[in-house]
Amino acid sequence: MGSIIFTTTNKLAEGMRISHILLNKKLAACVKLFENVRSFYWWKGKIESANEIQLMIITQKNLVEKVFSEIKKIHSYEVPEMIEIQIGRINKDYLDWISKV
């Protein structure tokens, strides 16, 4: 089955770089970038906010650990967001496409 991984960055160039690396290494079938996401979060004891780029990474379930490892290696954040959501139901044709990456 497939998985969706979410991560964020504060620079469009970094989001594009992460996307291209994951795609070139065949760790993702598709990466969507959402610009101008406003995040509010706790960091080092206080509430912060930032404009971020949200990445939605579509991948195979068996590649999730490799995607996490790659993101951790190349990301500029001290603690990058990496959240996996397992896809419970999916269009069979789309799943076949993801599986061919």
C-alpha positions in Angstrom: 0.0 0.0 0.0 1.0 3.6 -0.1 1.9 6.3 2.5 1.8 10.1 2.6 4.6 11.8 4.4 4.4 15.5 5.5 7.3 17.7 6.2 7.8 21.5 6.2 10.6 23.9 5.4 10.9 27.7 5.5 12.4 28.1 2.0 10.8 27.3 -1.3 14.3 26.4 -2.7 14.8 23.8 0.0 11.4 22.3 -0.6 12.2 22.0 -4.2 15.6 20.5 -3.4 14.1 17.9 -1.1 11.5 17.1 -3.7 14.0 16.6 -6.5 16.3 14.5 -4.3 13.4 12.2 -3.3 12.2 11.9 -6.8 15.6 11.3 -8.3 16.4 8.6 -5.8 13.0 7.0 -6.5 11.9 7.4 -2.9 8.7 9.2 -3.9 6.2 8.9 -6.7 5.0 12.5 -6.3 5.8 15.5 -4.1 3.3 18.4 -3.7 4.5 21.8 -2.4 2.0 24.1 -0.6 3.3 27.6 -0.2 2.4 30.2 2.5 1.4 27.7 5.2 1.3 29.5 8.5 2.6 27.4 11.3 2.3 28.0 15.1 4.3 25.8 17.4 6.2 25.5 20.6 10.0 25.9 20.2 12.5 26.1 23.1 9.9 27.1 25.7 7.8 29.6 23.8 5.2 29.8 21.1 6.6 30.7 17.6 5.0 31.2 14.2 6.4 31.1 10.7 5.5 31.0 7.1 6.5 27.6 5.8 6.3 25.4 2.7 4.4 22.2 3.3 5.6 19.1 1.4 3.2 16.2 0.8 5.2 13.2 -0.3 3.5 10.2 -1.9 5.5 7.0 -1.6 5.3 3.3 -1.1 4.9 2.0 2.5 8.1 0.0 2.2 10.1 3.3 1.4 9.0 5.3 4.4 12.0 4.7 6.6 14.3 5.6 3.6 12.4 8.8 3.0 12.6 9.7 6.7 16.4 9.0 6.7 16.9 11.1 3.6 14.9 14.0 4.9 16.8 14.0 8.2 20.1 13.9 6.3 19.4 16.9 4.0 16.9 19.1 5.9 18.1 22.4 7.4 15.8 22.2 10.5 17.2 20.9 13.7 14.1 18.8 14.2 12.3 18.4 10.8 8.6 17.4 10.8 8.2 13.9 9.4 4.8 12.5 9.7 3.6 9.4 7.9 -0.1 8.8 7.2 -0.8 5.3 5.9 -3.3 5.3 3.0 -6.3 3.2 4.0 -8.0 3.3 0.6 -6.7 4.3 -2.8 -7.6 4.2 -6.4 -6.1 0.9 -7.8 -4.7 2.6 -10.9 -3.0 5.3 -8.7 -1.6 2.6 -6.4 -0.2 0.7 -9.4 1.4 4.0 -10.6 3.0 4.6 -7.1 4.3 1.0 -7.1 6.1 1.4 -10.4 8.4 4.2 -9.1 
